[in-house]
Amino acid sequence: MSLSAETLVLVKPARLYLAAYVDALQRGWCADTVREEAAAEELAQIERDPDVFLARLDDPHAKGPPVRLPDGSVSPRLPGFHRWLWDGAFCGMINFRWSPGTPALPPTCPGHIGYSIVPWKRGRGYATAALARMLPEARAVGLPYVELVTDTANVASQRVITANGGVLVERFTRPKELGCADALRFRIAL
Ligand SMILES: CC(C)(COP(=O)(O)OP(=O)(O)OC[C@H]1O[C@@H](n2cnc3c(N)ncnc32)[C@H](O)[C@@H]1OP(=O)(O)O)[C@@H](O)C(=O)NCCC(=O)NCCS
């Protein structure tokens, strides 16, 4: 792990970091890379009610509204929470969601853990470090393993997963709600 990854912390999304998050959205980054309108929607939500926006990012009891999928359909929200990566500046996000009492996920949920690093902070080991720090949270809700899904061409994300003990389970086709592309499913034992 690089020296800069050692200075990285995962923080609960909060007002203190919100201006930096907004700046990242305005610079063209968005955790949701599938829905083009996602960044504009988030900026509008933050403008409307920042506290509601922040509360939705920390939702271990699934109180938020249903999740909007890339094809426009909706799916029930799972319990989950986001953490922001911070090294003195905003670096990206990682999120974790789960189905209570089972490691199984609905087919429309692309894995237990997702992450995205802002382009100007990539290649420093941040995603690898963030995933390592999220695994104890998954263990704490009782999961025996987590699954992560990547595009077949996303070699950087695959290296992040294998560096954390991930093993390839299968190549599969995403459901139609998620666009039908081929993807890889990995599993990390906890
Ligand atoms: C994938 C992503 C999260 C990686 O973040 P990061 O902080 O740069 O990742 P790290 O620095 O921890 O490690 C990346 C690993 O991939 C490698 N890598 C980076 N870019 C690469 C590329 N284009 N091709 C191949 N390997 C690459 C790095 O060398 C490193 O491997 P190593 O530790 O064996 O040297 C980041 O590129 C990103 O946010 N992408 C867009 C969103 C995304 O794809 N999220 C994952 C969805 S499954």
The ligand as an ORCA input file, in Angstrom:
! r2SCAN-3c Opt
* xyz 0 1
  C     -11.551      1.126    -10.636
  C     -11.142      2.282     -9.715
  C     -12.084      2.307     -8.546
  C      -9.704      2.036     -9.226
  O      -9.389      3.047     -8.286
  P      -7.873      3.346     -7.853
  O      -7.892      4.057     -6.549
  O      -7.166      3.988     -8.973
  O      -7.351      1.851     -7.648
  P      -6.002      1.415     -6.898
  O      -4.990      2.513     -7.056
  O      -6.351      0.949     -5.512
  O      -5.573      0.101     -7.683
  C      -5.885     -0.087     -9.021
  C      -5.146     -1.307     -9.535
  O      -5.470     -1.401    -10.917
  C      -4.340     -1.100    -11.692
  N      -4.810     -0.255    -12.762
  C      -5.172      1.036    -12.718
  N      -5.582      1.446    -13.919
  C      -5.487      0.378    -14.723
  C      -5.764      0.136    -16.090
  N      -6.256      1.103    -16.867
  N      -5.534     -1.105    -16.581
  C      -5.050     -2.075    -15.796
  N      -4.793     -1.926    -14.486
  C      -4.996     -0.709    -13.981
  C      -3.352     -0.432    -10.777
  O      -2.028     -0.630    -11.223
  C      -3.656     -1.176     -9.483
  O      -3.134     -2.476     -9.520
  P      -1.820     -2.900     -8.698
  O      -2.120     -2.558     -7.245
  O      -1.696     -4.356     -8.941
  O      -0.718     -2.061     -9.257
  C     -11.159      3.655    -10.452
  O     -10.456      3.536    -11.676
  C     -12.556      4.170    -10.735
  O     -13.152      4.836     -9.894
  N     -13.114      3.845    -11.903
  C     -14.479      4.273    -12.275
  C     -15.544      3.600    -11.428
  C     -15.399      2.094    -11.383
  O     -15.006      1.460    -12.372
  N     -15.745      1.504    -10.236
  C     -15.707      0.076    -10.029
  C     -16.960     -0.527    -10.538
  S     -16.879     -2.312    -10.352
*
